[in-house]
Amino acid sequence: MAEATTRPRTGFAPVVVLGLAAAGLAAVAGNKPWAVTRARTDFVPGGALQPTADRFPLAGAVALLLLATWGVVLVTRGWVRRVVTVLGVVEAVGLLACSVLGPPVVREQVTNSGATTAHLSGWYWTFLAAALLALVTTVLAVRLVPRWPEMGTRYDAPATRTPTEVDAADDASKRDLWKAIDEGHDPTR
């Protein structure tokens, strides 16, 4: 049995799927309420308590940026892909920074709204878990990206060929198609 001369492509699917899931979950959780409060309202007789919530919008924005970065990783190759994965690590660190900076900002919003009590919601803890998973997957991506499969050059724009070469190739393929039809072959089969 012949030995494989190429390096194994380990880690591509699990890392990309987990990275996309972490970024997507962080995007959802970053746009949900991070603090649940109980505030007095003047509209209800006796000042009954009404639940309110506050958000930290920067977290959702950084998570969407990381989600877009994973999309770029899927369609690039070579050194560009490596640079984009390093950018993903920076964005994942940004997610963790949002999880540290967000709660004090949200608590200040709650205090300014006149709330009597506040606590971090499950969405904050979900965001924190997603941010940690995003950091792990982006660091793994930087390490493993040289072994990952790449899209072929056939998907590239025909910028390297001259317009006459592209037109000649298209004309030849069209002529071959019509010739096959004239000979009685069905090109749809």
N, C-alpha and C positions, 0 to 999 in steps of 0.2 A: 504494500500500500504506500502510495507516495505521500510525503510529508507536505503539509500546507506551508507555502512560502509567504503567505500574507499573515499579518498579525490578526488575532481574533478581534471581532468588533463587539466587545463586551460593554454592557451598560447603556447602550443607546436608548432602547425602548423604555426601560424602567426609569432612567434618570429624566428623560424628556417627559414622560407621562406624569411622574411625580412632580416635576418642576412646573408643568402646566397646571396641574391640579392645585398645587400650593399657591401659585400666582392667582389663579382664578378664585380660589377660596379667600385669599387675602383681599382681592378686589371686592368681593361681595361683603365680607366682614368689615372692610374699611369704610364702606358706605352705609353701614347700619349703625344704630345707636350704641355708643360705647358706655354710656352711663344711664342708669335708670334712676329717676328721682321722684320724689313725692313733694309737690308744691301746693301751697295754699292758693285758692282762687277766690276772687271777690264775687264771682258770678253765682256761686252756690250759697244758699242761706246757711249760716253757721260755719262757713269757711271749710267745707269738706276738702279732703285731699284728692288731687287728680294726678295720675301718672304723667310724667313728661320724659323726654330723652334728649341727649345731646350727642354730637358727632365730631369727628376729627377728619375733615375732608382730604387733607394731604395724604393720609394713609391710603385711601382708595386710589388716588392719582398715581402714587408711586407703584402700587400693585398693578395697575393697568399698564404702566410703563414696562414693568417686568414681564407681564404677559405678552406684550408686543415684542420684547426682546427674545423670548422663546420662539416666537414666530420667525424672527430673523435668523435665529440659530438653525432652524429647519431648512431654510432656503439658501444659506450661504455655505462657503467652503474655504479651506485654507486659512491663511492668517486673518482674514476678515472674521471668520467664525470664532477664532480664538479671541480676538479683541472684543467681540460682542459678548462672549461668555464672561470675560473679565468685567465688562460693563454690567452684566447681570449680577455678579457678586457685589458690585458697588450698590446696585439697586436693592439687593437683598439686605445689605447692611443698612440702607435707608429705611427699609421696612422695620428693622429692629429699632432704629432710632425713633421712628414714628411710634412704636409701641412703648418706648420709654418717655418720649416727650408728650404724647397724646393725653394720658390720664390727667396730668396737672392742668392742661389747657381745658379739658372737658370739665374738670372739677371747678375751675374758675368760671366757666360758662354757667354751670349749675348754681354756683353761689350768686352770680350776678342776676340770675333769673328769679331769685327769691325762694329757692327750694329749701325744704327743711331737712331732707335726708337724701343721700345719693350713694350708689355703689356701682362698681364696674359690672357691665352686663356680660352675658355669655359670648356676645359678638367680639368683645375685646379679647377674651381668652382664646377664642377661635382665631382671631387675627394674629395673636402672639404665636400660637402653634403653627399657623401657616407661614409666618415670617421665619421661624426657626427651620421649618422644612425647606423653605425657599433658599435659605442660606446654605444648607447642606447640599441641595441639588445643584445649585450654581457652582459651588466649590468642586463638586464631583464633575460637573461639566467641563470646568477649566482643565481638570486633570485628565479626563478621558477623551476630550474632543479630538485629539489626533487619531484615535482609533475608530472613530465613528464613520459610518458610510456617508457619502456625499452625493448630491444630485449630479447627474451626468451633464456634460457640456451641451448635449442636445437640447436641453431646456433653456440654454442661454439665448439671448437675442442675437440675431444674425449680424451683429455689428462688425465682426471680424471678416465677413465676406463682403465683396463688392456687390452693389445692386444688380449688376449684369449676371454675376454668378448665381445669385438667388433667383433671378428671373429665369435663367437658363435651366436651373434645377427644377423649378416649378413647371416650366413648359415641358421638360422631358417627362416628368411624372404624369402630367396630364395627357401627353401623347401616348404613354404606355397604358394608361387607364382606358383611353378610347380604343386603342388597338386591341386590348383584351376584350372589350365589349363587342367590337366588330368580329372577333373570332368566335364569339358565342359564349365567352366566360362571364359569369356573374361576379362582379367585384365585391358584392355585399356578402358573399359566402366565404 
